[in-house]
């Protein structure tokens, strides 16, 4: 019997809204606002902290998921992230790695390898980042944008999933989620999602929210891709330009229903 991934996405959204997971986002200073607002719009509770002691207290008390996003990485932030990953693992809090611009810059590439010694439950990145993180040769990023199509990273994502035990979500025109054995394509989305700063980074936090409530990391990755992609499609239908689209994306995330996902999620096994 084939798996109904649209129903999995719908169930994940329903559970997320019922449980309202608290998501700690260690993210870059460009995207904190949209990250918090996308979590709120979907039904999760965002928290942004920077002090290691407060992060530890939250992880051991009430956090349900954590994002580690390397967008504006500093030495001090790297030290905080190392400790947060150790604390999240000790507290049993699943975490998501967003390896922004890995492969392009040496410091963050080496830092990511250090973090992978304590593997995340999920890794979310564009094709160039996933190819680089898997240790393979591919097109480098153009800044934080991928210079490779997502299809080119499927094999690298599968290898990375096998090596780390994490689910891997490759984002692009088509998103691909894999646990190394099963790979699922998501065809939802719209080009305007790449014209608003922070949508991709905020997606990492939404991955953490789905991860907190889904049955498996793969199901969380599939659900996140479908939820955000479909909301992006619906927003773009009424907003042909980036400014209005950014606001409508939050509205559509808030308004998205389980029925929308069951009817319109474009999910299929590869």
Backbone torsions as a table, in degrees:
resi	resn	phi	psi	omega
1	UNK	NA	130.8	-179.5
2	UNK	-74.9	150.1	-179.8
3	UNK	-80.2	133.9	177.2
4	UNK	-91.9	93.6	-175.2
5	UNK	-72.3	-26.6	176.4
6	UNK	-64.1	-41.0	177.0
7	UNK	-66.4	-36.3	176.5
8	UNK	-62.2	-43.8	177.9
9	UNK	-63.1	-42.2	179.5
10	UNK	-64.4	-42.8	179.1
11	UNK	-64.7	-37.8	178.5
12	UNK	-64.5	-43.3	178.0
13	UNK	-62.6	-42.8	179.5
14	UNK	-62.4	-44.0	-178.7
15	UNK	-67.9	-38.6	178.5
16	UNK	-59.4	-46.9	-178.8
17	UNK	-68.8	-30.0	178.8
18	UNK	-74.2	-39.3	-173.6
19	UNK	-96.0	-19.0	177.8
20	UNK	47.7	63.3	-176.7
21	UNK	-62.2	143.8	177.9
22	UNK	-90.8	121.0	-173.2
23	UNK	-115.9	119.7	175.6
24	UNK	-86.8	122.9	-178.7
25	UNK	-113.3	109.3	170.1
26	UNK	-94.2	92.6	-168.1
27	UNK	-132.5	179.2	-174.6
28	UNK	-82.4	158.7	-172.1
29	UNK	-78.0	-1.0	176.5
30	UNK	-83.5	-29.9	-165.5
31	UNK	-117.6	10.6	-174.3
32	UNK	-61.6	-38.9	-177.4
33	UNK	-65.7	-50.8	-178.7
34	UNK	-67.5	-32.0	177.4
35	UNK	-62.6	-49.3	179.6
36	UNK	-62.5	-43.0	-176.8
37	UNK	-68.7	-36.3	177.6
38	UNK	-67.6	-37.9	175.7
39	UNK	-63.4	-46.5	179.2
40	UNK	-61.4	-42.8	-178.0
41	UNK	-63.8	-31.5	-177.9
42	UNK	-84.9	-23.2	177.5
43	UNK	124.1	-1.4	179.8
44	UNK	-90.8	173.0	-179.5
45	UNK	-115.5	117.4	-177.9
46	UNK	-89.1	143.9	171.2
47	UNK	-137.2	131.6	174.7
48	UNK	-119.1	115.7	177.3
49	UNK	-126.7	158.0	179.3
50	UNK	-128.7	-18.1	-177.3
51	UNK	-86.0	127.5	-176.1
52	UNK	-57.0	-37.7	-179.7
53	UNK	-66.7	-40.9	178.2
54	UNK	-67.3	-39.0	177.4
55	UNK	-61.2	-45.2	179.0
56	UNK	-60.9	-45.4	-179.7
57	UNK	-59.6	-42.6	-178.5
58	UNK	-66.9	-42.5	-178.3
59	UNK	-64.3	-35.9	-178.4
60	UNK	-88.8	-1.2	-179.1
61	UNK	-114.7	-58.4	-169.3
62	UNK	-141.9	0.1	-180.0
63	UNK	-71.0	142.8	178.4
64	UNK	-109.0	-14.4	-180.0
65	UNK	-167.2	161.9	-178.4
66	UNK	-144.3	141.0	172.5
67	UNK	-109.3	135.4	170.0
68	UNK	-118.3	108.9	-176.0
69	UNK	-117.6	127.3	-170.6
70	UNK	-94.4	18.4	-169.9
71	UNK	-52.3	-53.1	-179.4
72	UNK	-119.2	60.6	-172.0
73	UNK	-68.0	132.5	172.8
74	UNK	-123.4	168.9	178.3
75	UNK	-61.8	-42.5	179.6
76	UNK	-65.3	-42.6	179.4
77	UNK	-66.1	-36.7	178.2
78	UNK	-61.2	-42.6	178.8
79	UNK	-63.3	-41.5	177.7
80	UNK	-62.9	-42.0	-179.8
81	UNK	-65.8	-40.3	177.7
82	UNK	-58.1	-46.7	-179.5
83	UNK	-67.1	-39.2	-179.7
84	UNK	-62.9	-39.8	178.5
85	UNK	-64.1	-42.6	177.2
86	UNK	-61.8	-43.9	-178.7
87	UNK	-68.5	-41.0	178.9
88	UNK	-61.8	-41.8	178.2
89	UNK	-64.0	-43.0	178.1
90	UNK	-64.7	-34.4	-178.6
91	UNK	-86.5	-6.3	-178.4
92	UNK	74.4	26.6	179.3
93	UNK	-95.7	118.7	-179.5
94	UNK	-68.1	142.7	-177.8
95	UNK	-132.5	156.4	-177.3
96	UNK	-116.5	134.4	174.9
97	UNK	-102.8	126.8	172.0
98	UNK	-114.2	100.4	-171.1
99	UNK	-85.5	65.8	-173.1
100	UNK	-58.8	125.2	175.5
101	UNK	63.6	18.4	173.8
102	UNK	-63.8	140.9	-176.2
103	UNK	96.5	-25.3	179.2
104	UNK	-92.2	-35.6	-174.4
105	UNK	-124.1	132.7	-170.4
106	UNK	-65.9	-45.5	-174.0
107	UNK	-60.6	-48.0	-177.3
108	UNK	-72.4	-28.4	177.1
109	UNK	-66.4	-45.5	176.6
110	UNK	-65.0	-38.8	179.6
111	UNK	-63.0	-41.5	178.6
112	UNK	-61.2	-41.1	178.4
113	UNK	-61.3	-37.4	176.3
114	UNK	-63.8	-43.9	-179.1
115	UNK	-63.4	-36.0	-177.1
116	UNK	-68.4	-10.4	173.7
117	UNK	-66.3	-23.1	171.6
118	UNK	-118.5	85.3	-164.0
119	UNK	-61.3	142.3	172.3
120	UNK	-74.4	169.3	173.5
121	UNK	-80.7	-24.4	-180.0
122	UNK	-150.0	147.5	173.2
123	UNK	-122.9	128.5	178.2
124	UNK	-122.2	125.8	179.0
125	UNK	-162.0	169.1	174.5
126	UNK	-80.2	176.8	-172.2
127	UNK	-60.7	-45.3	-178.4
128	UNK	-62.1	-41.2	-179.8
129	UNK	-65.7	-42.9	-179.1
130	UNK	-67.9	-40.6	177.4
131	UNK	-60.7	-45.0	-179.8
132	UNK	-65.9	-42.4	-177.8
133	UNK	-66.8	-29.4	177.0
134	UNK	-77.5	-5.8	178.6
135	UNK	82.1	20.0	-179.3
136	UNK	-105.7	163.4	178.6
137	UNK	-87.5	135.3	177.9
138	UNK	-163.4	-176.6	179.1
139	UNK	-68.5	135.7	178.6
140	UNK	-74.6	161.2	177.5
141	UNK	-67.6	153.2	166.4
142	UNK	-98.6	91.6	-170.5
143	UNK	68.3	-120.4	177.5
144	UNK	-99.9	3.0	179.6
145	UNK	-93.7	150.1	-179.3
146	UNK	-78.4	143.0	172.9
147	UNK	-101.1	9.1	178.7
148	UNK	-128.2	151.6	175.8
149	UNK	-76.9	152.4	-175.8
150	UNK	-60.7	-33.5	179.6
151	UNK	-59.4	-31.2	-177.9
152	UNK	-69.4	-14.1	-176.1
153	UNK	-104.3	4.1	-176.3
154	UNK	-60.0	-50.1	-178.3
155	UNK	-62.9	-40.6	178.3
156	UNK	-64.2	-40.3	178.9
157	UNK	-63.8	-41.5	178.6
158	UNK	-64.5	-42.5	178.6
159	UNK	-64.8	-41.7	179.4
160	UNK	-64.2	-39.2	177.7
161	UNK	-64.0	-43.0	177.9
162	UNK	-62.3	-40.9	-176.0
163	UNK	-71.0	-37.8	-173.0
164	UNK	-100.7	-21.9	-172.5
165	UNK	81.3	2.7	180.0
166	UNK	-90.9	152.2	165.3
167	UNK	-74.3	145.4	-178.8
168	UNK	-122.8	130.4	177.1
169	UNK	-115.5	114.0	176.4
170	UNK	-97.2	123.7	-177.0
171	UNK	-103.9	148.0	180.0
172	UNK	175.6	-157.6	177.7
173	UNK	-56.5	-41.2	166.4
174	UNK	-116.2	132.9	176.1
175	UNK	-90.0	146.9	177.2
176	UNK	-128.8	125.5	176.8
177	UNK	-111.7	135.4	-179.0
178	UNK	-147.1	149.0	169.4
179	UNK	-109.0	12.3	-179.0
180	UNK	97.3	-24.7	178.8
181	UNK	-110.3	-48.7	177.7
182	UNK	-105.8	135.6	178.0
183	UNK	-127.9	132.4	-176.5
184	UNK	-124.5	131.8	176.7
185	UNK	-95.7	141.4	174.1
186	UNK	-122.5	117.1	-177.4
187	UNK	-95.1	6.4	177.7
188	UNK	-78.5	155.5	178.5
189	UNK	135.7	178.1	-180.0
190	UNK	-155.0	145.9	-179.5
191	UNK	-56.9	-27.0	179.5
192	UNK	-62.9	-20.0	178.5
193	UNK	-64.6	-22.2	177.9
194	UNK	-90.8	-1.9	-177.6
195	UNK	-105.7	7.4	177.1
196	UNK	-120.8	122.0	-178.2
197	UNK	-60.1	128.1	170.2
198	UNK	99.1	-7.3	-178.3
199	UNK	-62.7	-45.3	179.9
200	UNK	-64.8	-43.4	179.1
201	UNK	-65.0	-41.3	177.8
202	UNK	-65.1	-27.7	176.9
203	UNK	-60.2	-33.7	177.1
204	UNK	-60.6	-39.7	177.5
205	UNK	-67.8	-38.1	176.8
206	UNK	-65.8	-35.1	173.5
207	UNK	-58.2	-43.6	-179.8
208	UNK	-64.0	-37.1	178.0
209	UNK	-66.0	-43.7	177.0
210	UNK	-65.4	-38.8	179.6
211	UNK	-60.7	-34.2	-177.8
212	UNK	-67.2	-21.0	-173.6
213	UNK	-123.8	-14.3	-175.8
214	UNK	-78.5	161.1	-179.9
215	UNK	-69.0	-35.7	-179.3
216	UNK	-141.3	158.2	174.9
217	UNK	-58.7	-36.4	177.1
218	UNK	-61.6	-45.2	178.7
219	UNK	-62.2	-36.2	177.8
220	UNK	-64.6	-42.8	179.3
221	UNK	-63.9	-43.6	178.5
222	UNK	-62.1	-45.7	-178.6
223	UNK	-63.4	-43.9	-179.2
224	UNK	-61.5	-45.1	179.6
225	UNK	-60.0	-42.8	-178.1
226	UNK	-71.1	-43.3	-178.0
227	UNK	-62.0	-52.9	-177.5
228	UNK	-70.5	-39.7	-179.6
229	UNK	-63.0	-43.4	-179.8
230	UNK	-69.6	-39.1	175.7
231	UNK	-61.5	-37.4	177.2
232	UNK	-64.7	-40.6	177.2
233	UNK	-61.3	-46.1	-177.6
234	UNK	-65.9	-38.4	178.4
235	UNK	-66.3	-42.4	-177.3
236	UNK	-66.3	-25.0	179.5
237	UNK	-64.2	-23.6	-178.2
238	UNK	-119.5	4.6	-176.7
239	UNK	-142.7	94.9	-175.3
240	UNK	-77.7	-5.4	-176.4
241	UNK	-130.3	156.7	-169.9
242	UNK	-60.9	-37.6	-175.2
243	UNK	-61.6	-52.4	178.8
244	UNK	-68.7	-35.4	179.5
245	UNK	-58.2	-41.9	-177.4
246	UNK	-58.5	-42.2	179.2
247	UNK	-70.8	-43.2	-177.8
248	UNK	-68.4	-26.8	177.4
249	UNK	-60.5	-42.6	176.9
250	UNK	-64.2	-42.8	178.6
251	UNK	-59.9	-43.4	-176.9
252	UNK	-72.2	-32.8	173.3
253	UNK	-62.4	-41.5	-180.0
254	UNK	-68.0	-36.2	-175.5
255	UNK	-87.4	-13.0	-175.1
256	UNK	-59.2	137.1	-178.8
257	UNK	-115.6	163.3	174.5
258	UNK	-60.3	-37.9	179.5
259	UNK	-63.5	-37.8	176.3
260	UNK	-57.2	-45.2	-178.4
261	UNK	-67.4	-43.6	-179.9
262	UNK	-61.6	-37.7	-176.8
263	UNK	-84.2	-33.0	-165.7
264	UNK	-124.1	-4.5	177.3
265	UNK	-67.1	129.3	-177.9
266	UNK	-100.8	79.4	-173.3
267	UNK	-119.9	132.5	179.7
268	UNK	-154.0	144.6	176.5
269	UNK	-69.3	144.0	-179.3
270	UNK	-97.2	NA	NA
